[in-house]
Amino acid sequence: FERVTGFTHEETVGRNCRFLQGPRSEEKSIALIRNAISTGVECKTSISNYTKDGKCFINLLTMHPVFNKK
């Protein structure tokens, strides 16, 4: 992660992944990610993200919900 984005562990832990988004981040992908989080379902999408120095890269994001047994 550090090698690809240029962000260090200390700069990223505890942050929402939105800090990687920028002007070319696709609204359709952002909406899909938000919907998956709010409904607790998995999703897979590609999204244009940005490195610390502002370079755009394509991120293939796969998310799976993890539920607490409570």
N, CA, C and O atoms as CSV, one atom per row, in Angstrom:
chain,resi,resn,atom,element,x,y,z
A,1,PHE,N,N,0.827,-1.194,0.000
A,1,PHE,CA,C,0.000,0.000,0.000
A,1,PHE,C,C,0.871,1.257,0.000
A,1,PHE,O,O,0.641,2.185,-0.776
A,2,GLU,N,N,1.863,1.272,0.873
A,2,GLU,CA,C,2.745,2.444,0.946
A,2,GLU,C,C,3.484,2.672,-0.364
A,2,GLU,O,O,3.636,3.809,-0.809
A,3,ARG,N,N,3.942,1.588,-0.977
A,3,ARG,CA,C,4.690,1.704,-2.234
A,3,ARG,C,C,3.795,2.228,-3.363
A,3,ARG,O,O,4.244,3.028,-4.183
A,4,VAL,N,N,2.548,1.787,-3.410
A,4,VAL,CA,C,1.637,2.206,-4.478
A,4,VAL,C,C,1.145,3.635,-4.270
A,4,VAL,O,O,1.129,4.425,-5.214
A,5,THR,N,N,0.741,3.978,-3.040
A,5,THR,CA,C,0.103,5.276,-2.798
A,5,THR,C,C,1.050,6.373,-2.334
A,5,THR,O,O,0.772,7.556,-2.531
A,6,GLY,N,N,2.164,5.994,-1.720
A,6,GLY,CA,C,3.066,6.992,-1.157
A,6,GLY,C,C,2.691,7.427,0.246
A,6,GLY,O,O,3.428,8.184,0.878
A,7,PHE,N,N,1.547,6.957,0.746
A,7,PHE,CA,C,1.122,7.281,2.110
A,7,PHE,C,C,1.709,6.259,3.072
A,7,PHE,O,O,1.748,5.066,2.768
A,8,THR,N,N,2.163,6.721,4.226
A,8,THR,CA,C,2.724,5.822,5.231
A,8,THR,C,C,1.621,5.220,6.090
A,8,THR,O,O,0.479,5.680,6.085
A,9,HIS,N,N,1.988,4.197,6.817
A,9,HIS,CA,C,1.075,3.547,7.760
A,9,HIS,C,C,0.478,4.575,8.714
A,9,HIS,O,O,-0.730,4.588,8.951
A,10,GLU,N,N,1.322,5.421,9.251
A,10,GLU,CA,C,0.883,6.436,10.222
A,10,GLU,C,C,-0.102,7.435,9.613
A,10,GLU,O,O,-0.976,7.952,10.309
A,11,GLU,N,N,0.039,7.702,8.332
A,11,GLU,CA,C,-0.847,8.663,7.666
A,11,GLU,C,C,-2.212,8.076,7.325
A,11,GLU,O,O,-3.157,8.819,7.060
A,12,THR,N,N,-2.323,6.761,7.328
A,12,THR,CA,C,-3.554,6.146,6.838
A,12,THR,C,C,-4.389,5.412,7.882
A,12,THR,O,O,-5.611,5.344,7.742
A,13,VAL,N,N,-3.779,4.871,8.904
A,13,VAL,CA,C,-4.522,4.081,9.890
A,13,VAL,C,C,-5.586,4.952,10.551
A,13,VAL,O,O,-5.307,6.056,11.020
A,14,GLY,N,N,-6.815,4.428,10.577
A,14,GLY,CA,C,-7.926,5.137,11.192
A,14,GLY,C,C,-8.649,6.101,10.264
A,14,GLY,O,O,-9.647,6.706,10.654
A,15,ARG,N,N,-8.158,6.247,9.051
A,15,ARG,CA,C,-8.795,7.161,8.098
A,15,ARG,C,C,-9.743,6.412,7.181
A,15,ARG,O,O,-9.558,5.223,6.921
A,16,ASN,N,N,-10.745,7.101,6.699
A,16,ASN,CA,C,-11.644,6.583,5.693
A,16,ASN,C,C,-10.906,6.601,4.354
A,16,ASN,O,O,-10.085,7.487,4.117
A,17,CYS,N,N,-11.183,5.649,3.490
A,17,CYS,CA,C,-10.466,5.556,2.213
A,17,CYS,C,C,-10.801,6.689,1.241
A,17,CYS,O,O,-10.204,6.766,0.167
A,18,ARG,N,N,-11.728,7.556,1.590
A,18,ARG,CA,C,-12.067,8.681,0.701
A,18,ARG,C,C,-10.883,9.601,0.439
A,18,ARG,O,O,-10.880,10.327,-0.555
A,19,PHE,N,N,-9.875,9.586,1.310
A,19,PHE,CA,C,-8.720,10.468,1.080
A,19,PHE,C,C,-7.972,10.099,-0.200
A,19,PHE,O,O,-7.176,10.898,-0.694
A,20,LEU,N,N,-8.210,8.912,-0.741
A,20,LEU,CA,C,-7.575,8.495,-1.992
A,20,LEU,C,C,-8.344,8.976,-3.224
A,20,LEU,O,O,-7.837,8.878,-4.342
A,21,GLN,N,N,-9.550,9.489,-3.035
A,21,GLN,CA,C,-10.370,9.921,-4.161
A,21,GLN,C,C,-9.969,11.307,-4.636
A,21,GLN,O,O,-9.390,12.101,-3.896
A,22,GLY,N,N,-10.299,11.574,-5.904
A,22,GLY,CA,C,-9.973,12.860,-6.501
A,22,GLY,C,C,-10.899,13.161,-7.658
A,22,GLY,O,O,-11.959,12.547,-7.779
A,23,PRO,N,N,-10.515,14.100,-8.515
A,23,PRO,CA,C,-11.400,14.580,-9.576
A,23,PRO,C,C,-11.850,13.519,-10.580
A,23,PRO,O,O,-12.939,13.637,-11.142
A,24,ARG,N,N,-11.049,12.500,-10.814
A,24,ARG,CA,C,-11.434,11.473,-11.788
A,24,ARG,C,C,-12.013,10.228,-11.137
A,24,ARG,O,O,-12.264,9.240,-11.828
A,25,SER,N,N,-12.231,10.245,-9.835
A,25,SER,CA,C,-12.862,9.104,-9.161
A,25,SER,C,C,-14.313,9.006,-9.638
A,25,SER,O,O,-15.065,9.979,-9.572
A,26,GLU,N,N,-14.687,7.844,-10.108
A,26,GLU,CA,C,-15.983,7.644,-10.740
A,26,GLU,C,C,-17.122,7.664,-9.717
A,26,GLU,O,O,-17.104,6.922,-8.735
A,27,GLU,N,N,-18.114,8.529,-9.966
A,27,GLU,CA,C,-19.269,8.642,-9.066
A,27,GLU,C,C,-20.034,7.323,-8.962
A,27,GLU,O,O,-20.546,6.986,-7.895
A,28,LYS,N,N,-20.113,6.582,-10.058
A,28,LYS,CA,C,-20.826,5.298,-10.045
A,28,LYS,C,C,-20.148,4.330,-9.076
A,28,LYS,O,O,-20.829,3.632,-8.325
A,29,SER,N,N,-18.835,4.283,-9.085
A,29,SER,CA,C,-18.095,3.405,-8.172
A,29,SER,C,C,-18.250,3.863,-6.728
A,29,SER,O,O,-18.424,3.041,-5.829
A,30,ILE,N,N,-18.187,5.171,-6.506
A,30,ILE,CA,C,-18.352,5.712,-5.159
A,30,ILE,C,C,-19.730,5.351,-4.617
A,30,ILE,O,O,-19.857,4.951,-3.460
A,31,ALA,N,N,-20.763,5.491,-5.445
A,31,ALA,CA,C,-22.129,5.153,-5.023
A,31,ALA,C,C,-22.250,3.664,-4.717
A,31,ALA,O,O,-22.916,3.283,-3.754
A,32,LEU,N,N,-21.614,2.819,-5.526
A,32,LEU,CA,C,-21.653,1.374,-5.296
A,32,LEU,C,C,-20.996,1.019,-3.964
A,32,LEU,O,O,-21.520,0.196,-3.214
A,33,ILE,N,N,-19.866,1.629,-3.671
A,33,ILE,CA,C,-19.151,1.380,-2.411
A,33,ILE,C,C,-19.996,1.833,-1.226
A,33,ILE,O,O,-20.141,1.098,-0.248
A,34,ARG,N,N,-20.549,3.029,-1.309
A,34,ARG,CA,C,-21.386,3.550,-0.216
A,34,ARG,C,C,-22.599,2.664,0.022
A,34,ARG,O,O,-22.952,2.382,1.167
A,35,ASN,N,N,-23.237,2.224,-1.058
A,35,ASN,CA,C,-24.407,1.359,-0.930
A,35,ASN,C,C,-24.035,0.029,-0.285
A,35,ASN,O,O,-24.764,-0.468,0.573
A,36,ALA,N,N,-22.913,-0.547,-0.688
A,36,ALA,CA,C,-22.479,-1.828,-0.116
A,36,ALA,C,C,-22.217,-1.690,1.379
A,36,ALA,O,O,-22.575,-2.573,2.158
A,37,ILE,N,N,-21.597,-0.592,1.778
A,37,ILE,CA,C,-21.324,-0.371,3.201
A,37,ILE,C,C,-22.628,-0.192,3.974
A,37,ILE,O,O,-22.802,-0.778,5.042
A,38,SER,N,N,-23.541,0.611,3.443
A,38,SER,CA,C,-24.778,0.896,4.179
A,38,SER,C,C,-25.726,-0.295,4.239
A,38,SER,O,O,-26.517,-0.406,5.175
A,39,THR,N,N,-25.658,-1.186,3.253
A,39,THR,CA,C,-26.553,-2.347,3.251
A,39,THR,C,C,-25.878,-3.627,3.728
A,39,THR,O,O,-26.537,-4.655,3.881
A,40,GLY,N,N,-24.573,-3.573,3.961
A,40,GLY,CA,C,-23.859,-4.736,4.484
A,40,GLY,C,C,-23.681,-5.864,3.490
A,40,GLY,O,O,-23.758,-7.039,3.847
A,41,VAL,N,N,-23.439,-5.496,2.227
A,41,VAL,CA,C,-23.221,-6.518,1.199
A,41,VAL,C,C,-21.819,-6.362,0.612
A,41,VAL,O,O,-21.165,-5.336,0.796
A,42,GLU,N,N,-21.375,-7.388,-0.090
A,42,GLU,CA,C,-20.058,-7.308,-0.721
A,42,GLU,C,C,-20.162,-6.529,-2.026
A,42,GLU,O,O,-21.243,-6.396,-2.598
A,43,CYS,N,N,-19.032,-6.021,-2.484
A,43,CYS,CA,C,-18.997,-5.372,-3.793
A,43,CYS,C,C,-17.588,-5.467,-4.368
A,43,CYS,O,O,-16.603,-5.642,-3.651
A,44,LYS,N,N,-17.537,-5.344,-5.678
A,44,LYS,CA,C,-16.268,-5.333,-6.396
A,44,LYS,C,C,-16.396,-4.281,-7.486
A,44,LYS,O,O,-17.333,-4.316,-8.283
A,45,THR,N,N,-15.457,-3.347,-7.521
A,45,THR,CA,C,-15.497,-2.279,-8.512
A,45,THR,C,C,-14.095,-1.735,-8.739
A,45,THR,O,O,-13.211,-1.910,-7.900
A,46,SER,N,N,-13.899,-1.087,-9.852
A,46,SER,CA,C,-12.644,-0.365,-10.066
A,46,SER,C,C,-12.936,1.117,-9.866
A,46,SER,O,O,-14.012,1.606,-10.211
A,47,ILE,N,N,-11.961,1.819,-9.305
A,47,ILE,CA,C,-12.122,3.244,-9.037
A,47,ILE,C,C,-10.778,3.940,-9.242
A,47,ILE,O,O,-9.726,3.408,-8.889
A,48,SER,N,N,-10.834,5.126,-9.814
A,48,SER,CA,C,-9.625,5.934,-9.977
A,48,SER,C,C,-9.298,6.570,-8.637
A,48,SER,O,O,-10.083,7.359,-8.111
A,49,ASN,N,N,-8.154,6.235,-8.091
A,49,ASN,CA,C,-7.668,6.794,-6.835
A,49,ASN,C,C,-6.399,7.578,-7.115
A,49,ASN,O,O,-5.885,7.571,-8.234
A,50,TYR,N,N,-5.893,8.261,-6.079
A,50,TYR,CA,C,-4.745,9.142,-6.250
A,50,TYR,C,C,-3.666,8.861,-5.219
A,50,TYR,O,O,-3.947,8.554,-4.061
A,51,THR,N,N,-2.427,8.974,-5.669
A,51,THR,CA,C,-1.285,8.806,-4.776
A,51,THR,C,C,-1.076,10.091,-3.979
A,51,THR,O,O,-1.729,11.105,-4.226
A,52,LYS,N,N,-0.173,10.029,-3.040
A,52,LYS,CA,C,0.135,11.193,-2.210
A,52,LYS,C,C,0.608,12.376,-3.051
A,52,LYS,O,O,0.333,13.529,-2.720
A,53,ASP,N,N,1.318,12.084,-4.136
A,53,ASP,CA,C,1.799,13.173,-4.993
A,53,ASP,C,C,0.842,13.511,-6.141
A,53,ASP,O,O,1.214,14.228,-7.070
A,54,GLY,N,N,-0.402,12.990,-6.076
A,54,GLY,CA,C,-1.443,13.391,-7.015
A,54,GLY,C,C,-1.563,12.601,-8.291
A,54,GLY,O,O,-2.339,12.976,-9.170
A,55,LYS,N,N,-0.819,11.514,-8.428
A,55,LYS,CA,C,-0.914,10.698,-9.634
A,55,LYS,C,C,-2.112,9.759,-9.529
A,55,LYS,O,O,-2.358,9.153,-8.486
A,56,CYS,N,N,-2.846,9.653,-10.628
A,56,CYS,CA,C,-4.033,8.798,-10.676
A,56,CYS,C,C,-3.616,7.350,-10.932
A,56,CYS,O,O,-2.716,7.088,-11.729
A,57,PHE,N,N,-4.278,6.412,-10.250
A,57,PHE,CA,C,-4.085,4.989,-10.519
A,57,PHE,C,C,-5.426,4.287,-10.397
A,57,PHE,O,O,-6.319,4.755,-9.690
A,58,ILE,N,N,-5.564,3.165,-11.086
A,58,ILE,CA,C,-6.800,2.388,-11.038
A,58,ILE,C,C,-6.695,1.374,-9.912
A,58,ILE,O,O,-5.748,0.591,-9.848
A,59,ASN,N,N,-7.677,1.401,-9.028
A,59,ASN,CA,C,-7.725,0.514,-7.875
A,59,ASN,C,C,-8.879,-0.463,-8.072
A,59,ASN,O,O,-10.027,-0.040,-8.205
A,60,LEU,N,N,-8.592,-1.754,-8.093
A,60,LEU,CA,C,-9.643,-2.766,-8.127
A,60,LEU,C,C,-9.966,-3.092,-6.680
A,60,LEU,O,O,-9.168,-3.711,-5.976
A,61,LEU,N,N,-11.132,-2.674,-6.250
A,61,LEU,CA,C,-11.537,-2.786,-4.855
A,61,LEU,C,C,-12.534,-3.924,-4.690
A,61,LEU,O,O,-13.545,-3.976,-5.391
A,62,THR,N,N,-12.253,-4.825,-3.774
A,62,THR,CA,C,-13.174,-5.895,-3.410
A,62,THR,C,C,-13.440,-5.785,-1.922
A,62,THR,O,O,-12.508,-5.782,-1.118
A,63,MET,N,N,-14.713,-5.693,-1.553
A,63,MET,CA,C,-15.090,-5.566,-0.141
A,63,MET,C,C,-16.042,-6.689,0.243
A,63,MET,O,O,-16.958,-7.031,-0.505
A,64,HIS,N,N,-15.810,-7.251,1.411
A,64,HIS,CA,C,-16.695,-8.260,1.990
A,64,HIS,C,C,-17.027,-7.826,3.410
A,64,HIS,O,O,-16.125,-7.498,4.181
A,65,PRO,N,N,-18.311,-7.820,3.768
A,65,PRO,CA,C,-18.657,-7.423,5.133
A,65,PRO,C,C,-18.221,-8.481,6.142
A,65,PRO,O,O,-18.233,-9.678,5.856
A,66,VAL,N,N,-17.845,-8.022,7.302
A,66,VAL,CA,C,-17.512,-8.905,8.424
A,66,VAL,C,C,-18.450,-8.508,9.551
A,66,VAL,O,O,-18.458,-7.356,9.984
A,67,PHE,N,N,-19.237,-9.463,10.023
A,67,PHE,CA,C,-20.237,-9.167,11.039
A,67,PHE,C,C,-19.818,-9.702,12.395
A,67,PHE,O,O,-19.202,-10.762,12.501
A,68,ASN,N,N,-20.158,-8.961,13.411
A,68,ASN,CA,C,-19.944,-9.364,14.787
A,68,ASN,C,C,-21.089,-10.298,15.184
A,68,ASN,O,O,-22.224,-10.070,14.763
A,69,LYS,N,N,-20.833,-11.329,15.971
A,69,LYS,CA,C,-21.874,-12.284,16.348
A,69,LYS,C,C,-22.886,-11.720,17.336
A,69,LYS,O,O,-23.891,-12.375,17.613
A,70,LYS,N,N,-22.656,-10.540,17.869
A,70,LYS,CA,C,-23.575,-9.950,18.853
A,70,LYS,C,C,-24.932,-9.684,18.279
A,70,LYS,O,O,-25.813,-9.189,18.982
